[in-house]
């Protein structure tokens, strides 16, 4: 079988349906890792890891990838540029400008997509109260500015109205 001739850093495309490929024969893959279709150069991003296979998303060129294609590891995690130089630009799925609006070459700082959230001690302290503008809520529930709050309830109970009122009240008070 073809699988026996593959190296440890290579896998085989089992299925390719709706921009999702199933790859077998790869070990020690990381979530969000970029893989490349050998010989074609199309990149895919790992989105699910199972014991027997992995699932990856094809960002462009999905009509070219077929079952039986060989996939190789790049050992790079997916990252995307996030700089002021990209404001107002048209970019492709990899973050490369495609609008040709500027001949000037920029260097982009690529940021990881999956970053670990700072621990509780490293975060700023919540020490300023947030007033929603609704007296019953403000008197019963102490909410701090910068604190995350969840508004839960059944349909048509006014959850959105409470959120909008709180936003408008912050606009009036600032």
N, C-alpha and C positions, 0 to 999 in steps of 0.2 A: 504493500500500500504506500501511497505518497507520504503519509504521515511518518513513516519510519525513516525517511531520508531528511526530515526537517531537523534543524538544530534546535537547541533549547530556547532560543530567542525568536523562533518562527512558529507560526500557526497556520491553519488552513481554514479558509472561508467555507463554512458548511451551508449557510443560507444567506441570501441577501434580499430582504423584503422591505419595501417602503423606507429606504435609507437606514435600515437597521441590519447589521451583519452579525451572524453567529459564528464565532471563531472557536475552533478546537485545537488542542495541542500546545497551549501556551501556559506556562507556570510563572508564579511570582509577579503577576501583573498588578499594577496599582490602579485604583479608581481615578479616572480623569487623565490617564496616561494617553499620549498620542501614539498611535500605531500607523504604519504605512503599508500600503499595498505594494508588494515587491514588483518592480518593473514598470509600474504605472505611475507611482508617486502620489497617489491619492491618500490623504490622511483621514484617519478615523479616530474617534475618542471613545475610550472605554466608559460605559455607563452602568453595567451590571456584571458582577463576577459570581459565577456558580462553580460547583465542584468540577463539572465535566466540560463547561464551556464559558465563554464570555460573550457579552453583547456590546456592540460598539455602534456609534452613530457616524454615518458618512456625512460630512458637511458639504461636499460638492463632488459631482461626478458619479452619483449613485448608479447611473445607467451603465457605467463601464465595469463596475465591480460584479464579478460572477462567482458562483460556487466553484471551489477548486483553486481560486487565487491564493497565493501565499502572502501572509501578513508578517511583517517584521516589527520588532520593538525599536523605538527611538530613545527610550529611557528619559523622556521629557514629559512633564505634566502640562496640560493645557493651560495657557496663560493668554491674557488679552491686554492690549495696550490701553492705558487709561491716563491720558495727559491732556493738557490744555491745547496742544497742537492738533488734536483730533476733533475739537469742537467744530461742529458745522460740516464735517467731512463725511463723505459716503465711504463706508468700509465694507469689505467682504467678511465672511464668517471667521476668518483668521485675524482680522484687524488690520489688514493691508488696505491703504486708501485706493479706491478705484475711481475717484471722481476726476482725476487728472487736472484739478483746479490749480495746482501749484507745481512748478518745476523744482522747487526747493526740496532738498532731501532732509528729512527729519530723522532723529534717532528717538525711538519710542521706548519707554520703560515698560516692560511687560510685567503684569501683576498676576499672581496665582489666583485662580477662581475660588478654590476651596481653601480658605484660611481659617485658622483656629481663632475662635472668639477670645478676647482677653478675659482672664479670670476675674472674679468678683472684686478682689482687692485692688486690681489695676484700673478698675473703672472709676469714673468721677462719682463723687458722692452726690446723692439727691438731697439738696438742702433748701430748695425753693418750692413753695407750694404752687400747685396749678389749680386755678379756679375755673370750673366749667361754665359758670354763669347760671347753673341750676341749683337753687338753694338747698333742696333736699339732698342732692348728691354731694355738694360741697360740705354740708354739715355732717353727713353720715360716713362718707368715705374719704379718708385723707389720701390725696394723690399728689405726688411730687413731680415737678417739671423734669422731664428726661426719663421718668419711670415708665415702664411699659405697662399698659393696662389692657385687659381684654373685656370687651362688652359682649356679653352673651345673653341670649333670650330667644323666644319663639319668633315666628314670622310676624311682621306688622306690630311690633311692640315698641318701636321708636328707637332702636339701636343707632341707626344712621343719624337720626335727628339729634341724639345726645352727642355723637361725635362731631357733627357739623356745628352745633351750638358751642361746644368746647373750643373748636378751632376759631370760630368767629369771636368768642369772648377773649381769646388770647390776642387776636388782632386788635381789638378795642383797647385792651390793657397795655399794649406795647407802645 
